[in-house]
Amino acid sequence: MACEAIRRPFILGPAMRHFLSNQRGATAIEYALIAAVIILVMLGGLVLLGERNAEKYNELATTVEQKM
């Protein structure tokens, strides 16, 4: 038995063949990567928007303080 395994190349079992031919996992990973990129872009936009809003609120607060 052992000699036969050495002479013949590695033969995949049916479960391993099914695992290697299954594309559902790869598709799920691709969608997860796309979602991660979208989330990073959205977070970057929110950070920039937050900084600009903070500047505007500070300007508004300064104006209100000066008028009082």
Backbone atoms as SQL, in Angstrom:
CREATE TABLE atoms (id INTEGER PRIMARY KEY, chain TEXT, resi INTEGER, resn TEXT, atom TEXT, x REAL, y REAL, z REAL);
INSERT INTO atoms VALUES
  (1, 'A', 1, 'MET', 'N', 0.825, -1.181, 0.000),
  (2, 'A', 1, 'MET', 'CA', 0.000, 0.000, 0.000),
  (3, 'A', 1, 'MET', 'C', 0.873, 1.251, 0.000),
  (4, 'A', 2, 'ALA', 'N', 1.874, 1.300, 0.889),
  (5, 'A', 2, 'ALA', 'CA', 2.733, 2.472, 0.978),
  (6, 'A', 2, 'ALA', 'C', 3.557, 2.640, -0.293),
  (7, 'A', 3, 'CYS', 'N', 4.023, 1.532, -0.859),
  (8, 'A', 3, 'CYS', 'CA', 4.806, 1.605, -2.090),
  (9, 'A', 3, 'CYS', 'C', 3.949, 2.120, -3.238),
  (10, 'A', 4, 'GLU', 'N', 2.708, 1.714, -3.278),
  (11, 'A', 4, 'GLU', 'CA', 1.804, 2.155, -4.331),
  (12, 'A', 4, 'GLU', 'C', 1.578, 3.670, -4.240),
  (13, 'A', 5, 'ALA', 'N', 1.470, 4.197, -3.035),
  (14, 'A', 5, 'ALA', 'CA', 1.256, 5.634, -2.838),
  (15, 'A', 5, 'ALA', 'C', 2.486, 6.425, -3.269),
  (16, 'A', 6, 'ILE', 'N', 3.657, 5.844, -3.107),
  (17, 'A', 6, 'ILE', 'CA', 4.876, 6.546, -3.506),
  (18, 'A', 6, 'ILE', 'C', 4.989, 6.591, -5.020),
  (19, 'A', 7, 'ARG', 'N', 4.619, 5.533, -5.693),
  (20, 'A', 7, 'ARG', 'CA', 4.748, 5.483, -7.147),
  (21, 'A', 7, 'ARG', 'C', 3.723, 6.347, -7.848),
  (22, 'A', 8, 'ARG', 'N', 2.515, 6.403, -7.293),
  (23, 'A', 8, 'ARG', 'CA', 1.463, 7.172, -7.961),
  (24, 'A', 8, 'ARG', 'C', 1.435, 8.589, -7.414),
  (25, 'A', 9, 'PRO', 'N', 1.107, 9.567, -8.253),
  (26, 'A', 9, 'PRO', 'CA', 0.989, 10.940, -7.747),
  (27, 'A', 9, 'PRO', 'C', -0.200, 11.046, -6.786),
  (28, 'A', 10, 'PHE', 'N', -0.208, 12.082, -6.010),
  (29, 'A', 10, 'PHE', 'CA', -1.261, 12.295, -5.026),
  (30, 'A', 10, 'PHE', 'C', -2.612, 12.393, -5.727),
  (31, 'A', 11, 'ILE', 'N', -3.547, 11.576, -5.290),
  (32, 'A', 11, 'ILE', 'CA', -4.892, 11.567, -5.880),
  (33, 'A', 11, 'ILE', 'C', -5.835, 12.187, -4.863),
  (34, 'A', 12, 'LEU', 'N', -6.571, 13.191, -5.306),
  (35, 'A', 12, 'LEU', 'CA', -7.500, 13.885, -4.411),
  (36, 'A', 12, 'LEU', 'C', -8.739, 13.039, -4.178),
  (37, 'A', 13, 'GLY', 'N', -9.188, 13.040, -2.961),
  (38, 'A', 13, 'GLY', 'CA', -10.428, 12.359, -2.635),
  (39, 'A', 13, 'GLY', 'C', -11.607, 13.207, -3.098),
  (40, 'A', 14, 'PRO', 'N', -12.786, 12.618, -3.153),
  (41, 'A', 14, 'PRO', 'CA', -13.954, 13.360, -3.627),
  (42, 'A', 14, 'PRO', 'C', -14.254, 14.606, -2.789),
  (43, 'A', 15, 'ALA', 'N', -14.059, 14.535, -1.485),
  (44, 'A', 15, 'ALA', 'CA', -14.329, 15.699, -0.638),
  (45, 'A', 15, 'ALA', 'C', -13.354, 16.832, -0.941),
  (46, 'A', 16, 'MET', 'N', -12.084, 16.485, -1.153),
  (47, 'A', 16, 'MET', 'CA', -11.084, 17.512, -1.450),
  (48, 'A', 16, 'MET', 'C', -11.335, 18.122, -2.831),
  (49, 'A', 17, 'ARG', 'N', -11.711, 17.300, -3.802),
  (50, 'A', 17, 'ARG', 'CA', -12.038, 17.822, -5.130),
  (51, 'A', 17, 'ARG', 'C', -13.213, 18.787, -5.060),
  (52, 'A', 18, 'HIS', 'N', -14.225, 18.421, -4.276),
  (53, 'A', 18, 'HIS', 'CA', -15.388, 19.289, -4.132),
  (54, 'A', 18, 'HIS', 'C', -14.985, 20.610, -3.465),
  (55, 'A', 19, 'PHE', 'N', -14.148, 20.526, -2.428),
  (56, 'A', 19, 'PHE', 'CA', -13.686, 21.724, -1.723),
  (57, 'A', 19, 'PHE', 'C', -12.930, 22.659, -2.660),
  (58, 'A', 20, 'LEU', 'N', -12.039, 22.112, -3.474),
  (59, 'A', 20, 'LEU', 'CA', -11.233, 22.933, -4.368),
  (60, 'A', 20, 'LEU', 'C', -12.031, 23.500, -5.538),
  (61, 'A', 21, 'SER', 'N', -13.090, 22.820, -5.937),
  (62, 'A', 21, 'SER', 'CA', -13.884, 23.313, -7.071),
  (63, 'A', 21, 'SER', 'C', -15.011, 24.245, -6.643),
  (64, 'A', 22, 'ASN', 'N', -15.271, 24.340, -5.338),
  (65, 'A', 22, 'ASN', 'CA', -16.355, 25.168, -4.838),
  (66, 'A', 22, 'ASN', 'C', -15.963, 26.642, -4.939),
  (67, 'A', 23, 'GLN', 'N', -16.775, 27.443, -5.606),
  (68, 'A', 23, 'GLN', 'CA', -16.480, 28.859, -5.803),
  (69, 'A', 23, 'GLN', 'C', -17.265, 29.765, -4.863),
  (70, 'A', 24, 'ARG', 'N', -18.184, 29.220, -4.075),
  (71, 'A', 24, 'ARG', 'CA', -19.015, 30.057, -3.211),
  (72, 'A', 24, 'ARG', 'C', -18.186, 30.809, -2.182),
  (73, 'A', 25, 'GLY', 'N', -17.192, 30.183, -1.617),
  (74, 'A', 25, 'GLY', 'CA', -16.355, 30.842, -0.623),
  (75, 'A', 25, 'GLY', 'C', -15.566, 31.995, -1.220),
  (76, 'A', 26, 'ALA', 'N', -15.048, 31.790, -2.428),
  (77, 'A', 26, 'ALA', 'CA', -14.292, 32.847, -3.094),
  (78, 'A', 26, 'ALA', 'C', -15.189, 34.036, -3.388),
  (79, 'A', 27, 'THR', 'N', -16.418, 33.772, -3.808),
  (80, 'A', 27, 'THR', 'CA', -17.351, 34.852, -4.104),
  (81, 'A', 27, 'THR', 'C', -17.687, 35.618, -2.826),
  (82, 'A', 28, 'ALA', 'N', -17.883, 34.929, -1.739),
  (83, 'A', 28, 'ALA', 'CA', -18.191, 35.586, -0.467),
  (84, 'A', 28, 'ALA', 'C', -17.029, 36.467, -0.023),
  (85, 'A', 29, 'ILE', 'N', -15.816, 35.995, -0.202),
  (86, 'A', 29, 'ILE', 'CA', -14.637, 36.782, 0.170),
  (87, 'A', 29, 'ILE', 'C', -14.535, 38.025, -0.700),
  (88, 'A', 30, 'GLU', 'N', -14.808, 37.883, -1.991),
  (89, 'A', 30, 'GLU', 'CA', -14.774, 39.039, -2.888),
  (90, 'A', 30, 'GLU', 'C', -15.795, 40.081, -2.464),
  (91, 'A', 31, 'TYR', 'N', -17.005, 39.652, -2.140),
  (92, 'A', 31, 'TYR', 'CA', -18.025, 40.595, -1.700),
  (93, 'A', 31, 'TYR', 'C', -17.627, 41.250, -0.380),
  (94, 'A', 32, 'ALA', 'N', -17.013, 40.511, 0.504),
  (95, 'A', 32, 'ALA', 'CA', -16.566, 41.074, 1.781),
  (96, 'A', 32, 'ALA', 'C', -15.491, 42.133, 1.554),
  (97, 'A', 33, 'LEU', 'N', -14.575, 41.882, 0.633),
  (98, 'A', 33, 'LEU', 'CA', -13.535, 42.864, 0.330),
  (99, 'A', 33, 'LEU', 'C', -14.131, 44.125, -0.278),
  (100, 'A', 34, 'ILE', 'N', -15.095, 43.969, -1.169),
  (101, 'A', 34, 'ILE', 'CA', -15.762, 45.131, -1.767),
  (102, 'A', 34, 'ILE', 'C', -16.482, 45.931, -0.691),
  (103, 'A', 35, 'ALA', 'N', -17.185, 45.242, 0.199),
  (104, 'A', 35, 'ALA', 'CA', -17.891, 45.924, 1.296),
  (105, 'A', 35, 'ALA', 'C', -16.895, 46.654, 2.194),
  (106, 'A', 36, 'ALA', 'N', -15.745, 46.052, 2.475),
  (107, 'A', 36, 'ALA', 'CA', -14.738, 46.685, 3.325),
  (108, 'A', 36, 'ALA', 'C', -14.208, 47.963, 2.680),
  (109, 'A', 37, 'VAL', 'N', -13.969, 47.942, 1.385),
  (110, 'A', 37, 'VAL', 'CA', -13.487, 49.140, 0.687),
  (111, 'A', 37, 'VAL', 'C', -14.542, 50.236, 0.732),
  (112, 'A', 38, 'ILE', 'N', -15.805, 49.872, 0.502),
  (113, 'A', 38, 'ILE', 'CA', -16.885, 50.860, 0.554),
  (114, 'A', 38, 'ILE', 'C', -16.979, 51.473, 1.945),
  (115, 'A', 39, 'ILE', 'N', -16.875, 50.654, 2.982),
  (116, 'A', 39, 'ILE', 'CA', -16.946, 51.156, 4.354),
  (117, 'A', 39, 'ILE', 'C', -15.781, 52.101, 4.646),
  (118, 'A', 40, 'LEU', 'N', -14.587, 51.759, 4.188),
  (119, 'A', 40, 'LEU', 'CA', -13.435, 52.632, 4.418),
  (120, 'A', 40, 'LEU', 'C', -13.614, 53.979, 3.727),
  (121, 'A', 41, 'VAL', 'N', -14.138, 53.971, 2.518),
  (122, 'A', 41, 'VAL', 'CA', -14.382, 55.220, 1.794),
  (123, 'A', 41, 'VAL', 'C', -15.434, 56.058, 2.526),
  (124, 'A', 42, 'MET', 'N', -16.495, 55.399, 2.999),
  (125, 'A', 42, 'MET', 'CA', -17.533, 56.122, 3.730),
  (126, 'A', 42, 'MET', 'C', -16.977, 56.723, 5.021),
  (127, 'A', 43, 'LEU', 'N', -16.169, 55.971, 5.754),
  (128, 'A', 43, 'LEU', 'CA', -15.577, 56.495, 6.988),
  (129, 'A', 43, 'LEU', 'C', -14.664, 57.675, 6.707),
  (130, 'A', 44, 'GLY', 'N', -13.886, 57.579, 5.646),
  (131, 'A', 44, 'GLY', 'CA', -13.024, 58.704, 5.273),
  (132, 'A', 44, 'GLY', 'C', -13.835, 59.946, 4.958),
  (133, 'A', 45, 'GLY', 'N', -14.933, 59.771, 4.240),
  (134, 'A', 45, 'GLY', 'CA', -15.803, 60.903, 3.934),
  (135, 'A', 45, 'GLY', 'C', -16.433, 61.492, 5.180),
  (136, 'A', 46, 'LEU', 'N', -16.847, 60.643, 6.102),
  (137, 'A', 46, 'LEU', 'CA', -17.448, 61.137, 7.345),
  (138, 'A', 46, 'LEU', 'C', -16.428, 61.898, 8.188),
  (139, 'A', 47, 'VAL', 'N', -15.192, 61.443, 8.197),
  (140, 'A', 47, 'VAL', 'CA', -14.153, 62.153, 8.950),
  (141, 'A', 47, 'VAL', 'C', -13.950, 63.541, 8.362),
  (142, 'A', 48, 'LEU', 'N', -13.848, 63.630, 7.047),
  (143, 'A', 48, 'LEU', 'CA', -13.670, 64.939, 6.413),
  (144, 'A', 48, 'LEU', 'C', -14.877, 65.838, 6.664),
  (145, 'A', 49, 'LEU', 'N', -16.060, 65.265, 6.547),
  (146, 'A', 49, 'LEU', 'CA', -17.280, 66.028, 6.788),
  (147, 'A', 49, 'LEU', 'C', -17.333, 66.497, 8.240),
  (148, 'A', 50, 'GLY', 'N', -16.941, 65.650, 9.156),
  (149, 'A', 50, 'GLY', 'CA', -16.928, 66.013, 10.568),
  (150, 'A', 50, 'GLY', 'C', -15.965, 67.149, 10.858),
  (151, 'A', 51, 'GLU', 'N', -14.796, 67.123, 10.233),
  (152, 'A', 51, 'GLU', 'CA', -13.815, 68.194, 10.436),
  (153, 'A', 51, 'GLU', 'C', -14.351, 69.519, 9.908),
  (154, 'A', 52, 'ARG', 'N', -14.979, 69.487, 8.743),
  (155, 'A', 52, 'ARG', 'CA', -15.536, 70.725, 8.179),
  (156, 'A', 52, 'ARG', 'C', -16.689, 71.237, 9.031),
  (157, 'A', 53, 'ASN', 'N', -17.520, 70.327, 9.526),
  (158, 'A', 53, 'ASN', 'CA', -18.618, 70.748, 10.393),
  (159, 'A', 53, 'ASN', 'C', -18.091, 71.344, 11.685),
  (160, 'A', 54, 'ALA', 'N', -17.048, 70.774, 12.243),
  (161, 'A', 54, 'ALA', 'CA', -16.456, 71.300, 13.471),
  (162, 'A', 54, 'ALA', 'C', -15.964, 72.724, 13.249),
  (163, 'A', 55, 'GLU', 'N', -15.345, 72.967, 12.100),
  (164, 'A', 55, 'GLU', 'CA', -14.878, 74.321, 11.786),
  (165, 'A', 55, 'GLU', 'C', -16.053, 75.293, 11.717),
  (166, 'A', 56, 'LYS', 'N', -17.124, 74.883, 11.075),
  (167, 'A', 56, 'LYS', 'CA', -18.302, 75.752, 10.943),
  (168, 'A', 56, 'LYS', 'C', -18.930, 76.027, 12.302),
  (169, 'A', 57, 'TYR', 'N', -19.049, 75.000, 13.154),
  (170, 'A', 57, 'TYR', 'CA', -19.631, 75.193, 14.475),
  (171, 'A', 57, 'TYR', 'C', -18.746, 76.100, 15.332),
  (172, 'A', 58, 'ASN', 'N', -17.433, 75.980, 15.187),
  (173, 'A', 58, 'ASN', 'CA', -16.525, 76.867, 15.921),
  (174, 'A', 58, 'ASN', 'C', -16.681, 78.308, 15.457),
  (175, 'A', 59, 'GLU', 'N', -16.817, 78.509, 14.152),
  (176, 'A', 59, 'GLU', 'CA', -17.049, 79.856, 13.620),
  (177, 'A', 59, 'GLU', 'C', -18.362, 80.418, 14.155),
  (178, 'A', 60, 'LEU', 'N', -19.399, 79.601, 14.161),
  (179, 'A', 60, 'LEU', 'CA', -20.691, 80.017, 14.654),
  (180, 'A', 60, 'LEU', 'C', -20.630, 80.378, 16.146),
  (181, 'A', 61, 'ALA', 'N', -19.928, 79.541, 16.913),
  (182, 'A', 61, 'ALA', 'CA', -19.794, 79.807, 18.354),
  (183, 'A', 61, 'ALA', 'C', -19.040, 81.104, 18.599),
  (184, 'A', 62, 'THR', 'N', -18.005, 81.341, 17.838),
  (185, 'A', 62, 'THR', 'CA', -17.235, 82.579, 17.975),
  (186, 'A', 62, 'THR', 'C', -18.093, 83.787, 17.643),
  (187, 'A', 63, 'THR', 'N', -18.860, 83.693, 16.587),
  (188, 'A', 63, 'THR', 'CA', -19.757, 84.797, 16.188),
  (189, 'A', 63, 'THR', 'C', -20.788, 85.073, 17.254),
  (190, 'A', 64, 'VAL', 'N', -21.399, 84.036, 17.809),
  (191, 'A', 64, 'VAL', 'CA', -22.409, 84.200, 18.849),
  (192, 'A', 64, 'VAL', 'C', -21.777, 84.838, 20.095),
  (193, 'A', 65, 'GLU', 'N', -20.582, 84.389, 20.473),
  (194, 'A', 65, 'GLU', 'CA', -19.909, 84.960, 21.641),
  (195, 'A', 65, 'GLU', 'C', -19.602, 86.444, 21.440),
  (196, 'A', 66, 'GLN', 'N', -19.187, 86.800, 20.220),
  (197, 'A', 66, 'GLN', 'CA', -18.869, 88.201, 19.934),
  (198, 'A', 66, 'GLN', 'C', -20.118, 89.081, 19.967),
  (199, 'A', 67, 'LYS', 'N', -21.254, 88.554, 19.550),
  (200, 'A', 67, 'LYS', 'CA', -22.490, 89.334, 19.512),
  (201, 'A', 67, 'LYS', 'C', -23.088, 89.513, 20.896),
  (202, 'A', 68, 'MET', 'N', -22.749, 88.620, 21.826),
  (203, 'A', 68, 'MET', 'CA', -23.336, 88.733, 23.170),
  (204, 'A', 68, 'MET', 'C', -22.534, 89.655, 23.967);
